[in-house]
Amino acid sequence: MRSRNALSLGVLFTLLLAGGGGYFIGRLASPPTLRSVAEARGVYIGVSTGSGYFEDPRYTELLKREFDLITTENALKFEPVHPERERYDFADADAIVAFAEAHHLRVRGHTLVWQNQLPTWLTAGTWTRQELMDILKEHIYTVVGRYRGRIYAWDVVNEGMGDDARLFENFWYQGIGPDYIDLAFQWAHEADPNALLFFNEHNSEGLNAKSEAVYAYLQELLRRGVPVDGVGLEMHYGVGWGPKADALAYNIRRLGELGLQVHLTEVDFRIKLPGEGQPADAAALAKQAERYRGAMQACLSAPNCTAFVLWGLTDAHSWIPYFYPDWGAALIFDEDYAPKPAYHALLEALQGSER
Ligand code: G3I
């Protein structure tokens, strides 16, 4: 009996070893992806998207393979999601969240309060301060409440500071006052107490007057007890300009000293194309790769940098040519979904030893 037990234990042990060995060989055999290496480094790797792209299997396969986070590019902005005062349209956002849940991706909700993409019913109306506060509170409660526990981070306020390093006197500022920001964070927190709440900003990623102002403003919000968890640094630049990696790293770390997380929320580095329909040349692509590498290394050098998000999946899905004719090729996969040098630079940075 004892020997039979010993035999079956031996067989079991051998089977386990073989199974485990197979698993490890399988792991070794499958090539690394951004997703697999980012996971090991403790940073989410993401991409902005809309559900209109999900009909293309090439798109969804690449998305699932390489990323573990998606940001709603337009679906949750005020105008698309709340087109009439009494009507919300959650079709696009519901599809994005369902896709994310089916494939184990996190979702960043973008964005609750912004001066752009506001519906005409709102901007053309005449509102008292109280009415506007009621509208905004109801909007935030409805949108954040619908995805409570399912959207893990929100860009609560988007681009609330002007490039003159002062709060932007936008639609909300004029109608409610500067405390629209405090209120928006408070209402978002009430609607989902576990969601991470971000102040998302551009042109303040490195060290300049605006990033000083953002730092001071966030410090002030925290002192007032506003429930803010992080700062989103967008990172829309050209290959030839933008913050140096060490300045970005420094800025991320000092925001960390305030107890804030940082997400790089909208990374892309655009290229001036040589001519109509002409692809970017090898030198520009190499330069672009170094910009991506530097941004990722800066993120990895700071423990509070917890997500790195690209603003679009491939060069066929980028906002750049639409907004800047003559420019393009800003992302890490080309229009045919092939990885560019920038993809390999990100992969190498994630496999490196920083952090
Ligand atoms: O979907 C409509 C289409 O039906 C219509 O025919 C067409 C004609 O104009 O417009 C389409 O909507 C466009 C939408 O993108 C979807 O592609 C809007 O015009 C266009 O304004 C909108 O642009 C978006 C832009 O924000 C609006 O300001 C971009 O996709 C989006 O990538 C961009 O994202 C912003 C972030 O939210 C904040 N940070 C900067 C970033 C880049 O501008």
Boltz pocket constraint, residues with backbone or C-beta under 6 A from the ligand:
constraints:
  - pocket:
      binder: B
      contacts: [[A, 73], [A, 74], [A, 116], [A, 117], [A, 158], [A, 234], [A, 266], [A, 319]]
      max_distance: 6.0
